[in-house]
Amino acid sequence: MRKKTVLAAAFVAAAALTLSACGDDTAKGPVADVSAPAKTKAATVLDQPFTKPDLVLTDTHGKKYDLREQTKGKPTLIYFGYTNCPDVCPLIMSNIAIAKKSLPKADQDDLRVVFVTTDPERDTPSSLGAWLKAQDPSFIGLTGDFPTIQAGARQIGIGIDAPKKEKDGTVVSMHGSQVVAFSPKTDKGYLIYSEDTSPDDYTKDLPKIIKGENP
């Protein structure tokens, strides 16, 4: 595909309207026309990057975690989802975990993969920690109050709705399913990955992301 860059503002307009119900297709919100953002290989590259969310939440050890401060200067992938999701969330995290294992040990140690829950009432620090440990023990899990999480997601164009209980008793968390990659050189988010990104895609791109380069 031709390599193009797109405006962050255009992506925000599209992504904010595209929510995943994680397994319940009937519960999906309106789907935006996302044909505008041009893709280069697996990633959508922004020429006006996102600033890393200004988020102070609680990690899986129950300690305060300042996202900007504690990932400063580190290649960082950020995803908003929830542990009770039956399909999209575990698939995305698994794909990243598989790709991460292909990296040299030093690069694995440098990479930060941050999972921010969209269902904080159920995703306690301990339950979030247990779920992420099964994916990759190094993954960082964050929880807190929903309004703070929602505001942080909006800063990088991710739309999320408060969890809602369906008639059958299941709880659905509507959220954007994009992964945003941040450069260690600038701490800016230049790359967007969709839920369709494969382990091979991440395997090809992660070495460049770690170096602060665009794929």
N, C-alpha and C positions, 0 to 999 in steps of 0.2 A: 504493500500500500504506500501511497505517497505520504511523505512526512510533512505534517502541518502542525501548527500550534493554534490553540484556541483561547479565547478570552475566558478568564475564570468566571466573570459575571454571567456569561452565556451558559456555562456549565451549571452554575448555581440555579439559574432559572429552570433548567431542565431537571436537575437532580432533585430539587426540592419537591417536585411533583411526582417523582417516581419512588414509590414506597413498596417494600416487600413485606408480605404478611407471613413469610416463613412457613410455607406449606399450605396456606389457605388461599387459593387463587381467587375465591369469591370475595375475599375481604380486601383485595387490593384497591388502592385509591386510583385516581385518574393517572393515566400514563402519558407523560409528555413526549413530544416529538424530539428524540435525542439524535436526530440525523445531523444536526449542526456541528456537534463536536467531532472533529476529524481525529482519527486514530492512527498511531504509528505502531505497527505490530500490536502487542497486547495493550499498550498504555495509551491513554489520552494525555497529551502533553499540553500544559497551560503556559501561555506566554505571560500571563499575569498570575503568578502563583498565590496559593493560599498562605496566610500566616498561621502558624501552629496555634491551635485553640488555647485560649487562656483558661485552663481548667485546673482546679485543685480538688481532687477527689480522694477516695480511700482505696488503698490497694488490698490485695488478698491477705495481707498480714494485719490488716486493720490500722495501718499507718497512713498518715497524710501523704499524698503524692501530687507534687506540682509538676504537671505534664511538661510545661515549657522548660522548667529548670532542670528536671531530671532526665530529659532526653536531649538537652542542648548539645549540639555538635555531634550527634549520633544519627546514623541512618535510621529512619523510623517509619514504620507502617502503622496506620491507625484505622481501626474498624469499629463501627458501632453495631452491636447485635445483642442477642440474649441466649442464655444457655439452654432454655427449654425449646428453642427453635428446632424443629425436626429435620430440617434439610439445609437451607442456605448457609446459615452461620457455621455449623460444624464442617461443612464442605469447604468453605472459604478458609477457615483456620487450618484445616487438614492440608489443603493445597499449599499454603504458605509453609507449614511445618515440614512437608515433604521436600520442598525446594530448599529450605534453610539447611537441611542436612547435607546438601551437596556442596555447601560452602566450606572453605578452609576454617579450621577451628577459630582462628583469630577473628575472622569476619563474622562467624556465628556469634561470638561473644560481643562483638561491636553492635550488631543489629538489634534494634528495639522493635518488638511487635506488641502493640498496645490494643487490647480489646476493652472497649468501654460499653458497659451494659446499658440496654435501653429498657430493662425491666428490673430496676434496682430493688423493688420490694421483695422479689423472690431471689434475686442474685445477690446474696449476702457475700461478704468477703470470703467466708469459708467455702460456700458452695461454688462460687466463681473460681476459687483457687483449685478445688478438686477437679472441676470440668476442664480448666486450662492445663492442668498437670497431665491429663490424658492426651492432650494435643501436643504440648511441648512445655516442659517445666520452666523454661526461660520466658515464656509469654507473660506479659504484664496485664493483669486484670484490674479494672477500676470500676468502682460503684460510688453512689452518693445519692443526692436528692434529684428527682427527675427534672425539675425546671433548670437546674444547673447543667445537667447532661444535655438536655435539649438545646439550650443556648450555645453550648460548646460545639455541638454537632452542626448547628446552623452556621457557625463561623467558617466551616469548610464545605458548605453547600449540601450537608446531609440532613434530610428531613426525617424526623421521627415523631410518632404520636404516642401518647400515654397508653400503656397496655390496657386492653379492653377484654372483658369476659364475654364470651359468646353464649348463645342459648344452651349449647351442650355442656357448658361449664369450662371449656378450654379457654385459656388466656392467650390472646394474640397481641404481639407487639409489632406494629407497623413501623418500618424503618428503611432508609436507603441502604442499599447493599454494596456501596462503593468502598474500596480500600484506597486511602490516600497515602502516597509515599512522600516523605520529607527528606530533603538533602542535608547531609552532615555539614556541608560548607556554608549554607545560608539559613538552615532551619526553615526553609520555605517548602511548600507542597507543590511540586511541579507535575506530578503524575497521578492519574486516576485509573484504577483497575475495577472492572465490573465483576459481577458474580460468575461470569463465564470464563474468567481467567484460569487457565489450567496450571498444574504443577510445573509443566515444561516451560510455560510462559514466564512464571516467576523464577524458575531456575536460570533462564536466559537473562533476565533483567536484574536480578538481585546483585550480581557483582558490580554492575554499573551504578546502581543506586547507592551501594556502599561507598563507592568512590566519589559520589556526588555528581555523577554524569546522568544524562538522559539516555534511555535506550535508543 
